[in-house]
Amino acid sequence: MKKTACIISILAFVLISCNRDDVSLYVDPNIGSVAPLLTTKVPTVHRPNSMVRVFPITKPGLNDRYLSDRIYGFTVNMPAYRMGYLTELMPTTGNLLTNRNDYASMYDHAMEEVHPWYHRVILEDYGITADWTTTERSVIYRFDFSDNDSCNIIFRSSNNSNFNISGNNAISGWEEFEKTRQYFYAEFSRPFESRVSFNQGSISSGDYSSGRNSGLIVTWLSSGDPVEVRIGVSYIDEKQAAANLKNEAEGRSFSAIKNESHKVWSSALGK
């Protein structure tokens, strides 16, 4: 009897210990990103069954994404699995550049942290730490420019698009995809100190851009605190994108949203 009770106690302890284990920590989003004969997976950050999925853009057309040593930007959303992405942004320092090959940055997986709810990389060419997390319909990017001067964030499209400066700290617009439009509203934690637009590589003054391969560049003359870019997404209009961002992220810190996303994944995977 004592032996049986001892065995039951041990089994109960093991089961309790297993139930307390956070299995989400074992998930590696980079798995599947090396596949020479198949379409590779991208390391997306998102919540289970959510509308927003984001990832770093490595060398375009490269099947072995994990083997790429450069980042060309970060996505606003992947609207359909394995069907590309819509709208991108990239933090840089120094001179204004519009060619992806010119402003892409080296990065090292040894300095990377990646989970389904959070991703962090260091853009070595600029000394910028970039990390991000998501809600159901929004993504929050955070860029720490360190002690750099002339800090830029490039917002751009590949397909037909329309971008507008909205006030002194926001960009709104849309990009077309599969006979529909993805709308976004991006709010920055610091007011812009200057901004320019570009189209097909040509830079000009203005608060508006449209067409293919066009976008906006916003600049700060000193680094200061990390810049958060909070982006709401909608397939209705820009107002709904702004409403989604407000409903899901307003008044909440980056850490609070990140921790909530972690808990969501822990609960989903722990079932």
N, C-alpha and C positions, 0 to 999 in steps of 0.2 A: 504493500500500500504506500509506504513512504517513497519507494522507488518510483512508483507511478506518479505520485504527487510532484516529485522532483522533476520528472520528465515534462509533465504538463506545465510546471512553472517556467522551465527553460524555454519551451515552445512559445508560451505566452509572451515571455520577454523578447524573444526573437521577432515575433509578429509585431509587437508594439514598436520595436526598434526599426523594423522595415517600414512601418506605416509613417514613422516620423522622418524618414529619409527623404530629402528633397530631390526627386529624380530629375527635375528640370536641369539640375547642374551637370547632368551627364550628356545633355544634348549638345552636339557640335554642328552648328549650321554650315560649317565649311565642308562637311562630308558630302560627297557628290559633286564637288567643284573641280575635280580632275577626271575627265572621261573622254579620251581621244576619239572614240568611235560614237559617242552619244552627245546629245545636248546636255550641257552641264547645268547643275543647280547653282543658283546664286544664294549667298548667305543672308537671307531676308530677316529683318526685324519686323515683327507684327504681333498682334494678339490673335488667339485662335478664332478663325472664321471671320476676321475683321475685313474692312474695306481697304485699309492702307497697308501696303507692304513696301519696304524700302531696303536699299542695299548700296554699297559703294560700286561705282562704275570702273571696272578694270579694263584692260585693253579691248577695244571694240572688235568683235569677231573672234576673239581668242577662246577656244573651247576649254582649255585648261585654265580656268579663272584663278585658281589658287596659285598657279605658277607665275602669274603676272606680278611684276614688282612695282607697278605704277597705278595710281588712282587718278581718274580723269574727272571725277565729280561724284555727287551723291544724288539719288533719285528723290523725287517728290512722291511718286507712287508707281507701282507695277499693277496696272489695271487688270491684266489677265496673265495667268501663269505661263511662262516661257514665250510671251509675246512682247517682250521689250518693256519699256518704261516710258513715262510721260513727265516732261519737265525735269530739269536738273539744276543743281547749284554747286558752286565750288568756291571755297575760301582761298585767297592768294594774298601775297604781299608784293609791294613794289609797283613796277610799271603795269599799266592796264593791258591785258592780252585777251584775245578772243579765240585764238586757235587752241583747241584742246591739247594738241601735241606740245604746244609751247608752255602751257600752264600746268600740265599734269605733274604730279609729284611722286617721288619714290616713297615706299612704305615697307615695313618689315613685319611679317607675321609674328615674330618673336616679341614685338611690342604691342600686339593686338589683343583685345579682349572681346569675345563675341559670344552672345547668347541669343535665344529667340526674342528676348525682350530688350536687349541692350547691345550696342556695338561701339567700340572705341578703337581709333587708329591714330597714329602720328604721321602727319604729312612732313616728311623729313626735309624736303627742299625749302620749306617755309618755317619749320619749327612750330607748326600749328597742331594742337591736339583737337581732334574732332570726335565727338561722341553723339549718340542719338538714341531715342526711345520713341514709343508710339502709344496712342490711344486707339479707339476703334476707327475714327475718321480723321485723325491728325497725326503729324509727326513733329517732334521737337528736336531740332539740331542745336548743338552747342559747340562753338568754335572759340578756343582759347588761343589768341594770337601771340601770347607771351609778350616780349618786349619789342615787337616789330612796329615799324612806322608804315603809314600808307597801307592800311588793311582793307582788302576788297572782298566782296562776295558777288560772284557772277551768277545770275539767273538766266537760263537759256532754254530754247526749245530746238527740236529737230524738225518737227512737222509744222504745219500751218498753226499759227498761234497769235495771241494778242496779250501783251503785258502792259500794265499801267502802274505808275507810282501813285499810291493812295496815302496822302498826307506825308509826314516827314519820317515815317518809320514802317511803312507797309507797301507791299506789292500785291496786286491782284491780277487775275487773268485766266486764260484757258489755253489748252492745246488740243488739237483734234486727234481722234483715234477711232478707227473702225466705224466711220460715219456717225460718231458722237463727239462730245467735248468733255474733257475733264477740267473743271473749274478749280481754282485754288485761291486762297487768301493767306498771305505770308506776313506775319507781324514780327518785327525786329525789336529786341530789348533796348536798343540804343538808336536815337535819331540819326539819319544819314547826315554826313557832312558835305558830301557831293554825290552826284550820280550822272551817268551817261547811258545812252542807248547804243545798240549796234545791230547791224543787219548784214549778213553775208561777210562778216569780218570787218566791215567799215564802221568806225566809231563816230558818233555825233552827239551833240547835246540834246537833251529832251527827256521827258518823263514817260515816253510811250514807245513801244516797238511792236511790230507785227510782221507776219510772214514766216517763212522757213529759216532755220539757222539764225534766229534773231534773239535778242534779249536785253537785259538791263544789268548795269554794274553799279553797285553802291559802295561808297568808300568812307573810311574813318581815317583821320590823319595820325592818330595814336592808338595804341592797343587798348589800354584800359581794361575793364572787366570783360570776361568772356561774353561773346555775342550769342544770344539765343535767337534762333529763327523758328517760330512756331507757325506751322502750316496746316490749315484746314482744307479738306478736299470735299468736292461735291460733284454730282453729275446733273445738277439742276441749274445753279448759277453761282456767281461770286458771293452773293449775300448769304446763300445757304452754306457755302464753304466757311465764311466768317462765323456763322451761327454754330456750325459744328465745332469749330475751334473754341468758341466761347463756352459752349455747353460742356465740353470735355476737358478743357485745360485751363480756363481762366482762374486766376487766383491760386493756382497749384504750382509748386516748385518742380523743377526737373527731377529731383530725387524722389519726390512723392509719386510722380507719374511712373517713373522707372520702377519703384518698389511695388506699386500696384500691379504693373504689368508682370513683374516677377511672380507675384502671388497668384495672378490669373493663370499663368502657365503652370505653376506648381500644383494648383488645384486640378487643372485639366489633365495633366500628365499623371498625377497621383491617383487617379481613379482606377 
